[in-house]
Amino acid sequence: MKKEIVLTLWVLSFIAMVVLADPYKISFWISFGLFGYFSVYIEKHNKRFEHEDK
C-alpha cells in the first residue's frame, strides 16, 4: 500500500475509535482492531515508507 493511503486509514480508524468510544459496541472493536493493524503495518514497513518519499 502507498504511504498516504495507510496513514489516511490509520487516522480514520483512530477517529472512529474515539467517536465510538463505547466498549460494548462491535464497531468500536472493529475500529480498534484496524487501528492496531495499521499501527503494526506502519512500524513494520517504516523503511519502505522512508524510501518512498525519495
Sequence and secondary structure as in RCSB ss.txt:
>XXXX:A:sequence
MKKEIVLTLWVLSFIAMVVLADPYKISFWISFGLFGYFSVYIEKHNKRFEHEDK
>XXXX:A:secstr
  HHHHHHHHHHHHHHHHHT  TTSHHHHHHHHHHHHHHHHHHHTHHHHHHHT 
